Amino acid sequence: MELGRPAASHANVVVEIPSDDEADTMAEPPVSPRELAVVRSEAGPSSGSSEGHAVVSELTKLSAKLENARKQAQFAWVESACRESQVRATEVATVRAEGQRTAERATAAKQGLEATKVHQEETEAGLRMSLVNIEAALQEALAALEPERAALESTQKALEVEQRARSEAD
């Protein structure tokens, strides 16, 4: 041990690396890259103790594993967000298509209603014309029957007069 330097302590560091089912969990390194550099400089030159070199080597490996785990977690998160975005885009496209079909059905129904209204107006116009024609035919028939009615009325009066005359004669 050198004078002026603290004694190196040894401790096992347990680092959990997230699995695929923990993809949304972000792994934070127990030390920052700056702290790792400080540890490396305090461990002394590589020609020094092999113990310090082993600690630096282990920290470097752990840091690389941690960085790899962080990248994998970020990649998994990006993939998950991408899949979710694609699902939502599909849902939006489906809703838009359904909306378009609904609008097309509404337009077709409106056009059908308008055609039905036109047909109804044409039918009503035809019925009005038929009514006018029937009324005119009935007026003509009444006009043609008027002389016959008058003749019948005249004949009836003549019969009544004749019947009175017979009754008075008897």
Secondary structure in CASP SS format (residue, H / E / C, confidence):
PFRMAT SS
TARGET T0000
AUTHOR 0000-0000-0000
METHOD secondary structure of the structure
MODEL  1
M C 1.00
E C 1.00
L C 1.00
G C 1.00
R C 1.00
P C 1.00
A C 1.00
A C 1.00
S C 1.00
H C 1.00
A C 1.00
N C 1.00
V C 1.00
V C 1.00
V C 1.00
E C 1.00
I C 1.00
P C 1.00
S C 1.00
D H 1.00
D H 1.00
E H 1.00
A C 1.00
D C 1.00
T C 1.00
M C 1.00
A C 1.00
E C 1.00
P C 1.00
P C 1.00
V C 1.00
S C 1.00
P H 1.00
R H 1.00
E H 1.00
L H 1.00
A H 1.00
V H 1.00
V H 1.00
R H 1.00
S H 1.00
E H 1.00
A C 1.00
G C 1.00
P C 1.00
S C 1.00
S C 1.00
G C 1.00
S C 1.00
S H 1.00
E H 1.00
G H 1.00
H H 1.00
A H 1.00
V H 1.00
V H 1.00
S H 1.00
E H 1.00
L H 1.00
T H 1.00
K H 1.00
L H 1.00
S H 1.00
A H 1.00
K H 1.00
L H 1.00
E H 1.00
N H 1.00
A H 1.00
R H 1.00
K H 1.00
Q H 1.00
A H 1.00
Q H 1.00
F H 1.00
A H 1.00
W H 1.00
V H 1.00
E H 1.00
S H 1.00
A H 1.00
C H 1.00
R H 1.00
E H 1.00
S H 1.00
Q H 1.00
V H 1.00
R H 1.00
A H 1.00
T H 1.00
E H 1.00
V H 1.00
A H 1.00
T H 1.00
V H 1.00
R H 1.00
A H 1.00
E H 1.00
G H 1.00
Q H 1.00
R H 1.00
T H 1.00
A H 1.00
E H 1.00
R H 1.00
A H 1.00
T H 1.00
A H 1.00
A H 1.00
K H 1.00
Q H 1.00
G H 1.00
L H 1.00
E H 1.00
A H 1.00
T H 1.00
K H 1.00
V H 1.00
H H 1.00
Q H 1.00
E H 1.00
E H 1.00
T H 1.00
E H 1.00
A H 1.00
G H 1.00
L H 1.00
R H 1.00
M H 1.00
S H 1.00
L H 1.00
V H 1.00
N H 1.00
I H 1.00
E H 1.00
A H 1.00
A H 1.00
L H 1.00
Q H 1.00
E H 1.00
A H 1.00
L H 1.00
A H 1.00
A H 1.00
L H 1.00
E H 1.00
P H 1.00
E H 1.00
R H 1.00
A H 1.00
A H 1.00
L H 1.00
E H 1.00
S H 1.00
T H 1.00
Q H 1.00
K H 1.00
A H 1.00
L H 1.00
E H 1.00
V H 1.00
E H 1.00
Q H 1.00
R H 1.00
A H 1.00
R H 1.00
S H 1.00
E H 1.00
A H 1.00
D C 1.00
END
